[in-house]
Amino acid sequence: MQSESDSATGTEMVVSSGPSTGSGPIALQGRTRLGRFVAALYRQTLVDPIEQGRLRDVMWPYGLRAIVLVGYLVFTIAALTVIFSGFVRQHSTLIVFGFGSGLGLPAQAVWPLVLFLSFGVAALMAAAQHGPVWLRLLGLLFTLIVMGTWSLRSPSLVGWAGWPILAAGLMLAILVLVIIRWRRSFAWWEFAVIWTLIGVTMTIGVAETREAKVFGQDFNPLNLQQTAALLGYLALPAATLAGASVAEVSVRATVSATQNAQRLASRSWPYVILAAISGIRLVQGGWQIAQRDPVVEGLTALLWAGALVAAFAVIGLVLLRLSRRRESAPVVSELGDELGRLGFAVAASLIAITIPVQVFLAAIQVVGALQPGGAVARLSYDITPLVTRLVDPSRVLIGVVLVILAVRAARRGQAGRALVMGCIGVMLVALARQLLFGNRVAAPINPDALNLVASGVVIVAIGILLIRRKLTRQRALAFAALLILSALFSYRDFISDPLGAVLGFSGAALVLFGLTWDLLTGSGWANGESRRFPRPTRVLLVLTNYVLSMSVLAYAALIRDGSTTIYFDPFAEFGDLILGTGLVAAAAIAIFDSAWRNRPI
């Protein structure tokens, strides 16, 4: 700070030594201060998270760097495919499978999708090759299923009976490679061999389709549909976490702006900033109230939002008090990193816990189909009510576990992690209120109503401090940060809506931004190493996660029919509701605590 002060003073002296220009020194100083503010905001919001969270070449074995560069290239091409999917569909011949699976897949997109998916499966198998036993078996299972889906078909439909035999030999080669390299360390040629075997097998599937076209059937769309549906389950946690990306950017920008304002603002500027932000937020809130939906944002929704704000306050008070016993306080700028460490595990748990439910329901339908009239009963049986009754208890279970872990983390002095886990746990438990009230409460949890109530609490707190004459400059900037965060949260669709307009549909916009942001900022865990998960395995798992997710998103964008594959948009919205709202709530609690205690953020 001393160097900045000296620099500013020096600049002013140089300018003052020239001809007098009235407000020249003040304008120059203002521009310099504003420039430092904007530069710091850009650096702390975008540059620092990417620098800390990207993949870094930390003693990588030979060849891994080239694989990563190819993975980045495949990810970029797949993202561009999503962006220009509308243009591709307009200038391509659409293939519609004979049984009505989809609105049509562009014929020119078959080979690019084969390239994307084959790379993702190869990265999965290469990563699993040197991981724990369960990961090896999982990777081998998915790899063999994909290879079999593309190549194993009735000889009467393939033209040449040798195609399935050749494909079976390639599948056997994968199995032999896994056995031979079971206890060996990573080698770059393993990935090359695996990608070649998988790519050749999928190419055989395309070759077999030529004979099927004689009978009026093109199996390429069906193979891509089944592959995307299968691999989509592996991508669901990443899609769910991607939904919280806008909330993370909003928190980082708010914290950076507040911290830099605390260093650069002086005299009465904090009060001017607070007054301006308060006025803007009051106008924004008034407009939201005037334009609200009486059902979604009616009195019932506001009451539920008030109850949820009270729950956040209680859990925050308990966790902060426990953390202070270890002299620990949450660092707001690091809450986004905590979500990066926890979010994927939470999303994976939410997805994985429903798999036994789906298997159980599938078994019930199979048994029902064996009964007289079972085929008709199977088609007419609606499993949605049963799924709803079973999924809600699982969310409560995960939410309660997160709250317990949050208390444990607080007792260990991990205040930031405790706040993030506790707020996400509260959101999960709040979502399952139908367990108590059933269908008597129609209004769902509305983030906008929640945000409106929270803004009201902040305005009331500001009023109390004004009456008591305890609104210091530091507190003014902290409360201004809360209102800025609230305003940004109200318009969290500022990324997905414009991008959705460019893409021609909004379903992929949030996922596209979130996957790109998470790849650049959430890959830091792969720079570490452990005995069970060596560094090459971690790096390849990162590539698997994001390349497969973007590949499935590219397929969904090209086919434009969510009924034929796993559609990421509902999962991203769920991630925004649970993880994004939980992160914003944790940041708001930490900022409010700092403001009330008159401490810097």
DAGI-V436255 format. One record per residue. N is the residue number from 1. D_LAST is the distance of its C-alpha to the last C-alpha in Angstrom with 1 decimal. Layout:
BEGIN
N_D_LAST, N_D_LAST
END
This chain:
BEGIN
1_17.2, 2_20.7, 3_22.4, 4_20.7, 5_21.7, 6_25.2, 7_25.5, 8_24.8, 9_27.2, 10_29.8, 11_29.7, 12_30.2, 13_33.1, 14_34.8, 15_34.7, 16_35.9, 17_38.9, 18_40.3, 19_41.9, 20_40.1, 21_38.6, 22_37.1, 23_33.5, 24_33.6, 25_31.2, 26_28.7, 27_28.9, 28_28.7, 29_25.6, 30_24.0, 31_25.0, 32_23.7, 33_20.2, 34_20.3, 35_21.7, 36_18.9, 37_16.3, 38_18.5, 39_19.2, 40_15.7, 41_15.0, 42_18.3, 43_17.7, 44_14.4, 45_15.5, 46_19.1, 47_20.2, 48_17.9, 49_18.2, 50_21.9, 51_22.3, 52_20.7, 53_22.4, 54_25.8, 55_29.0, 56_29.9, 57_33.3, 58_32.8, 59_36.5, 60_37.7, 61_41.4, 62_43.8, 63_43.8, 64_40.5, 65_38.9, 66_41.7, 67_41.2, 68_37.4, 69_38.4, 70_41.0, 71_38.5, 72_36.1, 73_39.1, 74_40.3, 75_36.8, 76_36.8, 77_40.4, 78_39.6, 79_36.6, 80_38.9, 81_41.5, 82_39.2, 83_38.4, 84_42.1, 85_43.5, 86_44.9, 87_46.7, 88_48.1, 89_49.4, 90_51.0, 91_52.9, 92_53.9, 93_56.5, 94_55.0, 95_56.2, 96_56.5, 97_57.6, 98_60.8, 99_59.3, 100_56.8, 101_53.6, 102_51.3, 103_51.6, 104_52.6, 105_51.2, 106_51.8, 107_54.5, 108_53.0, 109_49.7, 110_51.5, 111_51.5, 112_47.9, 113_46.7, 114_49.0, 115_47.3, 116_43.8, 117_44.6, 118_46.8, 119_44.1, 120_41.6, 121_44.2, 122_45.2, 123_41.6, 124_41.4, 125_44.7, 126_43.9, 127_40.6, 128_42.3, 129_45.1, 130_43.2, 131_40.9, 132_41.7, 133_44.9, 134_43.4, 135_41.7, 136_45.0, 137_46.9, 138_44.5, 139_44.5, 140_48.2, 141_48.7, 142_46.7, 143_48.4, 144_51.9, 145_51.3, 146_50.3, 147_53.2, 148_55.6, 149_54.4, 150_55.3, 151_58.5, 152_60.3, 153_62.6, 154_66.1, 155_68.6, 156_70.3, 157_67.2, 158_66.4, 159_69.7, 160_69.9, 161_69.9, 162_68.5, 163_65.0, 164_63.9, 165_65.5, 166_63.7, 167_60.4, 168_61.1, 169_61.8, 170_58.4, 171_56.7, 172_58.7, 173_57.6, 174_53.9, 175_54.7, 176_56.7, 177_54.0, 178_51.5, 179_54.0, 180_54.9, 181_51.4, 182_50.1, 183_49.3, 184_49.0, 185_45.9, 186_44.5, 187_46.8, 188_46.2, 189_49.7, 190_48.9, 191_46.6, 192_49.3, 193_52.0, 194_50.0, 195_49.0, 196_52.6, 197_54.0, 198_51.7, 199_52.2, 200_56.0, 201_56.0, 202_54.2, 203_56.6, 204_59.4, 205_58.1, 206_58.2, 207_61.7, 208_62.9, 209_61.8, 210_64.5, 211_67.2, 212_65.4, 213_65.3, 214_69.1, 215_68.8, 216_66.3, 217_63.2, 218_60.2, 219_58.2, 220_55.4, 221_53.3, 222_54.0, 223_53.0, 224_49.8, 225_49.0, 226_49.6, 227_47.7, 228_44.6, 229_44.8, 230_45.1, 231_42.3, 232_40.1, 233_39.5, 234_37.9, 235_35.7, 236_34.5, 237_31.4, 238_30.3, 239_31.0, 240_29.1, 241_26.0, 242_26.5, 243_25.9, 244_22.2, 245_21.7, 246_21.0, 247_18.3, 248_16.7, 249_17.0, 250_15.6, 251_12.3, 252_12.2, 253_13.1, 254_10.7, 255_7.6, 256_9.7, 257_10.8, 258_7.7, 259_6.7, 260_10.4, 261_11.0, 262_8.9, 263_11.3, 264_14.3, 265_14.5, 266_16.4, 267_18.7, 268_18.9, 269_17.4, 270_14.2, 271_16.8, 272_18.9, 273_16.3, 274_15.6, 275_19.3, 276_20.2, 277_17.8, 278_19.0, 279_22.6, 280_22.3, 281_20.9, 282_23.7, 283_26.3, 284_25.1, 285_25.2, 286_28.6, 287_30.0, 288_28.9, 289_30.6, 290_33.7, 291_34.0, 292_33.1, 293_35.6, 294_37.2, 295_37.6, 296_34.4, 297_32.1, 298_34.5, 299_34.2, 300_34.3, 301_31.4, 302_29.3, 303_30.3, 304_29.4, 305_26.0, 306_25.5, 307_26.6, 308_24.3, 309_21.2, 310_22.5, 311_22.9, 312_19.3, 313_18.3, 314_20.8, 315_20.0, 316_16.3, 317_17.2, 318_19.7, 319_17.7, 320_14.8, 321_17.5, 322_19.4, 323_16.6, 324_16.0, 325_19.7, 326_19.0, 327_16.0, 328_13.8, 329_10.3, 330_9.2, 331_7.4, 332_6.9, 333_8.5, 334_11.3, 335_12.2, 336_14.7, 337_16.3, 338_16.8, 339_18.5, 340_20.6, 341_21.8, 342_22.6, 343_23.5, 344_26.8, 345_28.0, 346_27.2, 347_29.0, 348_31.9, 349_32.3, 350_32.5, 351_35.1, 352_37.0, 353_37.5, 354_39.5, 355_41.9, 356_44.1, 357_44.2, 358_45.5, 359_48.0, 360_49.3, 361_49.7, 362_51.5, 363_53.8, 364_54.6, 365_55.6, 366_57.8, 367_59.6, 368_60.0, 369_61.4, 370_64.2, 371_65.5, 372_68.1, 373_66.5, 374_63.3, 375_62.6, 376_62.5, 377_60.5, 378_58.0, 379_57.5, 380_57.2, 381_55.0, 382_51.5, 383_48.9, 384_45.9, 385_46.1, 386_46.4, 387_43.4, 388_41.3, 389_42.4, 390_41.6, 391_38.3, 392_36.5, 393_37.2, 394_36.0, 395_32.6, 396_32.5, 397_33.3, 398_30.6, 399_28.0, 400_29.2, 401_29.1, 402_25.5, 403_24.5, 404_26.6, 405_25.0, 406_21.5, 407_22.7, 408_24.1, 409_21.0, 410_19.0, 411_21.8, 412_21.6, 413_18.0, 414_16.8, 415_14.1, 416_12.9, 417_16.5, 418_17.5, 419_15.3, 420_16.7, 421_20.2, 422_20.2, 423_19.3, 424_21.8, 425_24.3, 426_24.0, 427_24.7, 428_27.7, 429_29.1, 430_28.7, 431_30.6, 432_33.6, 433_34.2, 434_37.6, 435_38.7, 436_38.9, 437_39.7, 438_41.6, 439_42.3, 440_42.2, 441_38.7, 442_38.9, 443_35.4, 444_33.1, 445_29.3, 446_28.1, 447_24.6, 448_25.0, 449_26.1, 450_23.2, 451_20.8, 452_22.8, 453_22.6, 454_18.8, 455_18.6, 456_21.1, 457_19.0, 458_16.1, 459_18.8, 460_20.3, 461_17.2, 462_16.9, 463_20.6, 464_20.5, 465_18.0, 466_20.2, 467_23.3, 468_22.1, 469_20.9, 470_17.5, 471_15.5, 472_13.8, 473_12.6, 474_8.9, 475_9.7, 476_11.7, 477_9.4, 478_7.1, 479_10.6, 480_11.9, 481_9.6, 482_11.1, 483_14.5, 484_14.2, 485_13.6, 486_16.5, 487_18.7, 488_18.3, 489_19.1, 490_22.2, 491_23.5, 492_22.7, 493_26.4, 494_25.9, 495_26.7, 496_29.4, 497_31.4, 498_32.2, 499_32.7, 500_34.9, 501_37.0, 502_37.6, 503_38.5, 504_40.7, 505_39.1, 506_35.5, 507_35.9, 508_35.0, 509_32.3, 510_29.2, 511_30.6, 512_31.5, 513_28.0, 514_26.4, 515_29.0, 516_28.5, 517_24.7, 518_24.9, 519_27.7, 520_25.7, 521_22.4, 522_23.5, 523_26.4, 524_24.8, 525_26.3, 526_29.7, 527_29.1, 528_29.5, 529_32.8, 530_34.6, 531_38.2, 532_38.3, 533_36.2, 534_37.0, 535_35.1, 536_37.8, 537_37.7, 538_33.9, 539_34.2, 540_37.1, 541_35.4, 542_32.6, 543_35.4, 544_37.2, 545_34.3, 546_33.4, 547_36.9, 548_38.5, 549_35.9, 550_36.3, 551_40.1, 552_40.4, 553_38.3, 554_40.7, 555_43.6, 556_42.3, 557_41.6, 558_45.2, 559_47.0, 560_45.0, 561_46.0, 562_43.6, 563_46.5, 564_47.8, 565_44.7, 566_41.3, 567_39.2, 568_35.5, 569_34.3, 570_34.3, 571_32.5, 572_29.8, 573_29.4, 574_29.3, 575_26.5, 576_24.6, 577_25.2, 578_24.5, 579_22.0, 580_20.3, 581_20.0, 582_18.9, 583_16.0, 584_14.9, 585_15.3, 586_13.3, 587_10.3, 588_11.0, 589_11.4, 590_8.2, 591_6.4, 592_9.4, 593_9.3, 594_6.1, 595_7.9, 596_11.1, 597_10.5, 598_9.3, 599_6.5, 600_3.8, 601_0.0
END
